């Protein structure tokens, strides 16, 4: 029998002790790392045919909805995750507490008021201050990048500064989201606007910003690319555009939240853990389908595939659905602290947080020897196009584990369109291709089983000093 006992505790859930986990009905021969096997073929076929992942993602995006860490939406997501992981066949499911920052968007809007009146498409950035009840109305100072702003900084006093950098890639563009407010405020600006750290059709993109200690705290929001370009053109034409910005955003005290954890216990060496993860929190602008609803659903569906096929691997497969990745990784740090004593037994941690497009393979945060070893475990995924393994990042949430010596693996996809949806109202259930979702479940489930059931020891990083 499977057992999941959950009780309310301080507004969260705790799990009571469950009974012993039985042996599977049949034992299975472990596949070799570099070759396909009947077990892997069965996992892939099952995942490609099963609609569980698609149904589960729709439920998360449409019925649970927005789920900022520490919010009522996140509490709905906890209940959803417990229900779905139990239905997937997990042997036990529980919540582990984490303290998280909290922020509420409130009512917000922006209007062009000169040279004519028109609405603007905007989203306040996470942890921005509000404007006050009357809002802020001021002339726009439009600049292309940091360098142009520095050359015109004396013009910023009393204005709303618009940073309108061309899209290059997420790394360079996200710096404007993070630092625009304080950069403009140091020179007397009353608010800041940015071209989004992403792209799409009339779509603004939100995300966390940061206030510097040496600057006033002014409101900051993202416009759509089209509206940022309009304001910039009006300013260049000498039309002196003015914007009225209204934001009732509020930063609250830190509060309780939780990571959701589930296990599918190993049949021979259950003390060794292959950890697979996504982050359950999502911005309040859409359903959080690509970021990171699909990542979470893939991990739940991995357990279901193994349970449905009665393929219990040698090692334990543990799912962790983290909280507060979007706010700065508080859930990941809490998990690493709470599980510090067992980190030597976590032989590998895999995270999916790159959207849900056609599978490409995995990136590995480890030395080149470990990368080569893991490439053998991914080789049977060539038919899915998911056998590419390279050195690279693993993920924000599993980062604290990797820093302590755990091999970190990032699930990778062909995500050239990812920043069309990232942190925006476009990140909804309909934006995910069902075939891509099924293929990613197949790839991750087969890869995880191949690792967790391997008869030989898995590759490991050199022991790391606890930071």
C-alpha positions as CSV (number, residue, x, y, z in Angstrom):
1,X,0.0,0.0,0.0
2,X,1.1,3.5,-0.6
3,X,0.7,6.0,2.1
4,X,0.5,9.8,2.2
5,X,-0.7,11.3,5.4
6,X,-0.8,15.1,5.5
7,X,-1.9,17.3,8.4
8,X,-2.1,21.0,8.8
9,X,0.7,22.6,10.8
10,X,1.3,26.4,11.2
11,X,-0.7,26.9,8.0
12,X,1.5,24.4,6.1
13,X,1.5,20.6,5.9
14,X,3.5,18.0,7.7
15,X,3.6,14.3,6.9
16,X,3.0,11.6,9.5
17,X,5.1,8.5,9.3
18,X,4.1,6.1,6.6
19,X,4.3,2.4,6.7
20,X,7.1,0.5,5.0
21,X,7.4,0.5,1.3
22,X,6.9,-2.9,-0.3
23,X,9.1,-4.5,-2.9
24,X,7.8,-4.1,-6.5
25,X,5.8,-7.0,-7.9
26,X,8.7,-7.9,-10.3
27,X,12.4,-7.2,-10.3
28,X,13.9,-5.7,-13.5
29,X,17.3,-6.0,-15.1
30,X,19.1,-2.7,-15.1
31,X,20.1,-1.3,-18.5
32,X,23.6,-0.5,-19.2
33,X,24.3,3.2,-19.3
34,X,25.1,3.6,-23.0
35,X,22.5,1.2,-24.5
36,X,18.8,1.2,-24.9
37,X,16.8,-1.4,-23.1
38,X,13.2,-2.8,-22.9
39,X,12.7,-0.8,-19.8
40,X,13.7,2.5,-21.4
41,X,11.7,1.7,-24.5
42,X,8.6,1.1,-22.3
43,X,9.1,4.3,-20.4
44,X,9.4,6.4,-23.6
45,X,6.4,4.7,-25.2
46,X,4.3,5.2,-22.0
47,X,5.2,8.9,-21.7
48,X,4.5,9.7,-25.3
49,X,1.1,8.1,-25.1
50,X,0.0,9.2,-21.6
51,X,-2.1,12.4,-21.2
52,X,-1.5,12.7,-17.4
53,X,1.2,15.5,-17.9
54,X,-1.0,17.5,-20.2
55,X,-4.1,17.2,-17.9
56,X,-2.0,18.1,-14.9
57,X,-0.4,21.1,-16.5
58,X,-3.8,22.4,-17.6
59,X,-5.1,22.0,-14.0
60,X,-2.1,23.9,-12.6
61,X,-2.2,26.8,-15.0
62,X,-6.0,27.2,-15.3
63,X,-7.4,26.1,-12.0
64,X,-4.6,26.9,-9.5
65,X,-3.5,29.9,-11.5
66,X,-0.9,32.5,-10.4
67,X,1.2,31.4,-7.4
68,X,3.6,34.0,-6.0
69,X,5.6,32.6,-3.1
70,X,3.8,33.2,0.2
71,X,0.4,33.9,-1.5
72,X,-3.0,32.3,-1.4
73,X,-2.2,31.0,-4.9
74,X,0.8,29.2,-3.6
75,X,-1.2,27.6,-0.9
76,X,-3.6,26.3,-3.6
77,X,-0.5,25.0,-5.5
78,X,0.6,23.1,-2.4
79,X,-2.7,21.3,-2.2
80,X,-2.6,20.6,-5.9
81,X,0.9,19.2,-5.7
82,X,0.1,16.9,-2.8
83,X,-2.9,15.6,-4.7
84,X,-1.1,15.1,-8.0
85,X,2.0,13.5,-6.6
86,X,-0.1,11.1,-4.6
87,X,-2.1,10.2,-7.7
88,X,1.1,9.7,-9.6
89,X,2.1,6.9,-7.3
90,X,4.6,8.5,-4.8
91,X,5.2,6.5,-1.7
92,X,5.2,9.6,0.5
93,X,4.5,13.3,0.0
94,X,5.1,16.1,2.4
95,X,5.7,19.8,2.7
96,X,8.8,21.4,4.3
97,X,8.7,25.0,5.6
98,X,10.6,27.9,4.1
99,X,10.4,31.6,4.9
100,X,10.0,33.7,1.8
101,X,9.7,37.4,0.9
102,X,6.2,38.6,0.0
103,X,5.0,41.2,-2.5
104,X,1.6,42.1,-3.9
105,X,1.1,43.9,-7.2
106,X,-2.2,45.6,-6.5
107,X,-3.9,47.8,-9.1
108,X,-1.6,49.3,-11.8
109,X,-1.8,51.1,-15.1
110,X,0.0,53.5,-17.3
111,X,-1.3,56.1,-19.8
112,X,0.3,58.4,-22.3
113,X,-1.0,61.9,-21.5
114,X,0.9,64.0,-24.0
115,X,1.0,64.7,-26.9
116,X,-2.3,62.7,-26.7
117,X,-4.1,60.4,-24.4
118,X,-3.7,56.6,-24.9
119,X,-3.3,53.5,-22.7
120,X,0.1,51.8,-22.4
121,X,0.7,48.1,-21.8
122,X,2.7,47.7,-18.6
123,X,3.6,45.4,-15.7
124,X,5.2,46.5,-12.5
125,X,8.4,44.8,-11.6
126,X,8.6,42.5,-8.6
127,X,9.3,44.3,-5.3
128,X,8.9,47.7,-6.9
129,X,7.5,50.5,-4.6
130,X,4.1,51.8,-5.4
131,X,3.4,55.3,-6.7
132,X,1.0,56.5,-4.0
133,X,-2.7,56.9,-4.6
134,X,-2.4,59.8,-7.1
135,X,0.2,58.1,-9.2
136,X,3.1,59.9,-10.9
137,X,2.8,61.9,-14.0
138,X,6.0,63.3,-15.7
139,X,7.8,63.8,-18.9
140,X,9.7,60.9,-20.4
141,X,13.5,60.9,-20.8
142,X,14.1,58.1,-23.3
143,X,17.5,56.6,-23.6
144,X,18.8,53.5,-25.4
145,X,21.3,52.1,-22.9
146,X,23.4,52.8,-19.8
147,X,25.9,54.8,-21.8
148,X,23.4,57.2,-23.2
149,X,21.8,57.7,-19.8
150,X,25.1,58.6,-18.2
151,X,25.7,61.2,-21.0
152,X,22.3,62.7,-20.3
153,X,21.9,62.1,-16.6
154,X,21.6,65.8,-15.8
155,X,18.2,65.7,-17.7
156,X,16.7,63.1,-15.4
157,X,15.6,65.2,-12.4
158,X,11.8,65.2,-12.1
159,X,11.3,62.8,-15.1
160,X,10.4,59.2,-15.8
161,X,13.4,57.6,-17.3
162,X,12.7,55.0,-20.1
163,X,15.5,52.5,-20.8
164,X,14.9,51.1,-24.3
165,X,17.8,48.8,-25.0
166,X,17.6,46.5,-28.1
167,X,17.2,42.8,-27.4
168,X,20.5,41.0,-27.3
169,X,20.0,38.1,-24.8
170,X,18.6,37.7,-21.4
171,X,21.8,38.3,-19.6
172,X,22.5,41.8,-20.8
173,X,18.8,42.9,-20.9
174,X,17.9,41.7,-17.5
175,X,20.4,44.1,-16.0
176,X,18.0,46.9,-16.9
177,X,15.1,45.2,-15.1
178,X,17.3,44.8,-12.0
179,X,19.1,48.1,-11.8
180,X,17.1,50.7,-13.8
181,X,15.2,52.2,-10.8
182,X,18.3,52.9,-8.7
183,X,20.4,54.1,-11.7
184,X,17.7,56.6,-12.6
185,X,16.9,57.6,-9.0
186,X,20.5,58.6,-8.3
187,X,20.0,61.5,-10.7
188,X,16.6,62.6,-9.5
189,X,14.2,60.6,-11.6
190,X,10.7,60.1,-10.1
191,X,10.1,56.7,-11.8
192,X,11.6,54.3,-14.3
193,X,10.3,52.3,-17.2
194,X,12.1,49.6,-19.2
195,X,11.8,47.8,-22.5
196,X,11.0,44.2,-21.4
197,X,13.7,41.6,-20.7
198,X,12.1,39.4,-23.3
199,X,10.1,39.8,-26.6
200,X,6.7,39.2,-27.9
201,X,3.7,40.9,-29.5
202,X,2.7,43.8,-27.2
203,X,3.8,41.9,-24.1
204,X,5.5,43.3,-21.1
205,X,7.6,41.1,-18.9
206,X,7.9,41.3,-15.1
207,X,10.5,39.9,-12.7
208,X,12.4,40.9,-9.6
209,X,14.2,44.2,-9.5
210,X,16.6,45.4,-6.8
211,X,17.0,48.7,-4.9
212,X,20.5,49.9,-4.1
213,X,21.2,51.2,-0.7
214,X,22.6,54.5,-2.1
215,X,19.6,55.6,-4.1
216,X,16.0,56.6,-3.4
217,X,13.4,53.9,-4.0
218,X,11.3,54.9,-7.0
219,X,8.6,52.8,-8.9
220,X,9.7,50.8,-11.9
221,X,7.7,48.9,-14.5
222,X,8.1,47.1,-17.8
223,X,6.4,48.3,-20.9
224,X,5.8,46.3,-24.0
225,X,8.5,46.5,-26.7
226,X,6.0,48.4,-28.9
227,X,5.0,51.0,-26.3
228,X,8.6,51.6,-25.3
229,X,9.5,52.2,-29.0
230,X,6.5,54.6,-29.3
231,X,7.7,56.7,-26.4
232,X,11.2,56.7,-27.7
233,X,10.1,57.8,-31.1
234,X,8.0,60.6,-29.7
235,X,10.9,61.8,-27.5
236,X,13.3,61.7,-30.5
237,X,10.7,63.8,-32.5
238,X,10.7,66.5,-29.8
239,X,7.0,65.7,-28.9
240,X,7.9,65.7,-25.1
241,X,5.8,62.6,-24.2
242,X,4.3,62.5,-20.7
243,X,3.2,59.4,-18.9
244,X,0.8,58.9,-15.9
245,X,1.9,55.9,-13.9
246,X,-0.2,54.3,-11.2
247,X,1.0,51.4,-9.1
248,X,-0.3,50.3,-5.7
249,X,2.4,47.6,-5.2
250,X,3.2,46.6,-1.6
251,X,6.1,44.8,-0.1
252,X,5.0,42.7,2.9
253,X,6.9,41.1,5.8
254,X,8.6,37.8,5.1
255,X,6.2,34.9,5.7
256,X,5.8,31.1,5.7
257,X,5.7,29.0,2.6
258,X,6.9,25.5,1.7
259,X,8.7,23.2,-0.7
260,X,6.7,20.1,-1.7
261,X,8.7,16.8,-1.5
262,X,7.8,13.3,-2.7
263,X,9.6,10.0,-2.9
264,X,9.5,6.9,-5.0
265,X,11.7,4.6,-2.8
266,X,14.5,2.6,-4.2
267,X,14.4,-1.1,-4.1
268,X,18.0,-1.9,-3.2
269,X,19.9,1.2,-2.1
270,X,17.0,3.6,-1.0
271,X,19.4,5.7,1.0
272,X,21.0,7.0,-2.3
273,X,18.8,9.7,-3.8
274,X,18.4,11.0,-7.4
275,X,16.7,14.3,-6.8
276,X,14.5,15.8,-9.6
277,X,13.1,19.3,-9.3
278,X,11.2,22.3,-10.7
279,X,9.9,25.5,-9.0
280,X,6.3,25.7,-8.1
281,X,6.1,29.5,-7.7
282,X,5.2,31.6,-10.7
283,X,4.6,35.2,-11.5
284,X,1.0,36.5,-11.2
285,X,0.6,37.5,-14.9
286,X,-0.4,34.2,-16.5
287,X,-0.5,30.6,-15.7
288,X,3.3,30.1,-15.4
289,X,3.2,27.3,-18.0
290,X,6.7,27.4,-19.3
291,X,8.1,29.0,-16.1
292,X,8.0,26.6,-14.4
293,X,4.7,24.8,-14.4
294,X,5.9,22.4,-17.2
295,X,9.1,21.7,-15.3
296,X,7.1,20.7,-12.2
297,X,4.7,18.6,-14.2
298,X,7.5,16.8,-15.9
299,X,8.8,15.7,-12.6
300,X,5.4,14.5,-11.3
301,X,4.9,12.6,-14.6
302,X,8.3,10.9,-14.2
303,X,7.1,9.3,-11.0
304,X,3.8,8.3,-12.6
305,X,5.6,6.6,-15.5
306,X,7.8,4.5,-13.2
307,X,4.8,3.6,-10.9
308,X,2.5,2.7,-13.8
309,X,5.2,0.4,-15.3
310,X,6.1,-1.0,-11.9
311,X,9.8,0.0,-12.6
312,X,11.2,0.7,-9.1
313,X,14.8,1.6,-9.6
314,X,17.7,0.7,-7.2
315,X,17.9,4.2,-5.8
316,X,15.2,6.5,-4.5
317,X,13.8,9.1,-6.9
318,X,12.9,12.2,-5.0
319,X,10.8,15.0,-6.4
320,X,11.2,18.5,-5.0
321,X,8.9,21.3,-6.1
322,X,10.6,24.4,-4.8
323,X,9.1,27.7,-3.6
324,X,10.4,31.2,-4.2
325,X,12.8,30.7,-7.1
326,X,11.4,33.8,-8.6
327,X,12.1,35.8,-5.5
328,X,15.7,34.7,-5.2
329,X,16.0,31.0,-4.4
330,X,14.9,31.0,-0.7
331,X,13.3,27.5,-1.2
332,X,16.5,26.0,-2.6
333,X,18.5,27.4,0.3
334,X,16.0,26.2,2.9
335,X,16.0,22.7,1.4
336,X,19.8,22.4,1.4
337,X,20.0,23.6,5.0
338,X,17.3,21.2,6.2
339,X,18.9,18.2,4.4
340,X,22.5,19.1,5.1
341,X,23.2,15.8,6.9
342,X,22.1,13.7,3.9
343,X,23.7,15.7,1.1
344,X,26.4,13.0,0.7
345,X,23.7,10.6,-0.2
346,X,22.2,12.8,-2.9
347,X,24.1,11.4,-5.8
348,X,22.6,13.7,-8.5
349,X,20.2,16.6,-8.7
350,X,18.3,17.5,-11.9
351,X,16.3,20.6,-12.4
352,X,13.9,21.6,-15.2
353,X,13.5,25.4,-15.5
354,X,14.1,26.3,-19.2
355,X,10.6,26.1,-20.6
356,X,8.9,23.3,-22.5
357,X,9.9,23.1,-26.1
358,X,11.4,20.2,-28.1
359,X,13.9,18.4,-25.8
360,X,17.6,18.9,-26.4
361,X,19.4,17.0,-23.6
362,X,21.1,18.1,-20.5
363,X,23.8,20.5,-19.2
364,X,26.0,19.4,-16.3
365,X,27.6,21.5,-13.6
366,X,30.6,19.3,-12.9
367,X,34.0,18.5,-14.3
368,X,34.5,17.1,-17.8
369,X,34.9,13.6,-16.6
370,X,31.5,13.6,-15.0
371,X,30.0,15.2,-18.1
372,X,31.4,12.4,-20.2
373,X,30.0,9.8,-17.9
374,X,26.5,11.3,-17.9
375,X,26.6,11.5,-21.7
376,X,26.5,7.7,-21.7
377,X,23.3,7.6,-19.7
378,X,21.7,10.0,-22.1
379,X,22.8,8.2,-25.2
380,X,19.6,6.1,-25.5
381,X,17.6,9.3,-25.8
382,X,18.8,10.0,-29.3
383,X,15.5,9.1,-30.9
384,X,13.9,11.9,-28.9
385,X,16.7,14.4,-29.8
386,X,17.6,14.6,-26.1
387,X,21.0,13.0,-26.0
388,X,23.0,16.2,-26.1
389,X,25.1,16.5,-22.9
390,X,27.4,19.4,-22.3
391,X,29.1,21.3,-19.4
392,X,26.9,24.1,-18.2
393,X,24.5,25.4,-15.6
394,X,22.2,23.2,-13.6
395,X,19.6,25.5,-11.9
396,X,18.9,28.1,-9.3
397,X,17.1,25.8,-6.8
398,X,19.6,23.0,-6.8
399,X,22.5,25.4,-6.8
400,X,23.0,25.2,-3.0
401,X,23.2,21.4,-3.3
402,X,25.7,21.7,-6.2
403,X,27.8,24.1,-4.1
404,X,28.1,21.3,-1.5
405,X,29.4,18.8,-4.0
406,X,26.2,17.2,-5.6
407,X,26.4,16.7,-9.3
408,X,24.0,19.2,-10.9
409,X,22.1,18.6,-14.2
410,X,19.9,21.0,-16.1
411,X,17.2,19.8,-18.4
412,X,17.6,21.6,-21.7
413,X,15.2,22.3,-24.6
414,X,15.3,24.1,-27.9
415,X,14.1,27.3,-26.3
416,X,14.7,30.0,-28.9
417,X,11.2,31.3,-28.2
418,X,11.4,31.0,-24.5
419,X,11.7,34.7,-23.8
420,X,8.5,35.3,-25.9
421,X,6.7,33.9,-22.8
422,X,9.0,34.3,-19.8
423,X,7.4,36.3,-16.9
424,X,4.7,37.6,-19.2
425,X,0.9,37.3,-19.6
426,X,1.6,35.0,-22.6
427,X,2.9,32.2,-20.4
428,X,-0.3,30.3,-20.4
429,X,-1.3,26.6,-20.9
430,X,-2.0,27.1,-24.6
431,X,1.6,28.2,-25.1
432,X,2.9,24.7,-24.5
433,X,2.9,22.2,-27.3
434,X,1.4,18.9,-26.0
435,X,3.9,16.9,-28.2
436,X,6.8,18.8,-26.7
437,X,5.6,18.2,-23.2
438,X,5.2,14.4,-23.7
439,X,8.6,14.2,-25.3
440,X,10.2,16.0,-22.4
441,X,8.5,13.6,-19.9
442,X,9.8,10.7,-21.9
443,X,13.4,12.1,-22.0
444,X,13.6,13.0,-18.4
445,X,11.9,9.8,-17.2
446,X,14.2,7.5,-19.2
447,X,17.3,9.4,-18.2
448,X,16.3,9.4,-14.5
449,X,15.5,5.7,-14.5
450,X,18.8,4.9,-16.3
451,X,20.7,6.8,-13.6
452,X,18.7,5.6,-10.6
453,X,18.8,1.9,-11.6
454,X,22.4,1.8,-12.6
455,X,24.2,-1.1,-11.0
456,X,27.5,0.8,-10.9
457,X,28.1,3.9,-8.7
458,X,27.0,7.1,-10.3
459,X,29.6,9.8,-11.1
460,X,30.2,12.3,-8.3
461,X,31.9,15.6,-7.9
462,X,34.8,16.0,-5.6
463,X,33.6,16.8,-2.0
464,X,32.9,20.5,-1.6
465,X,33.2,22.7,1.5
466,X,29.8,23.8,2.8
467,X,29.5,27.5,2.0
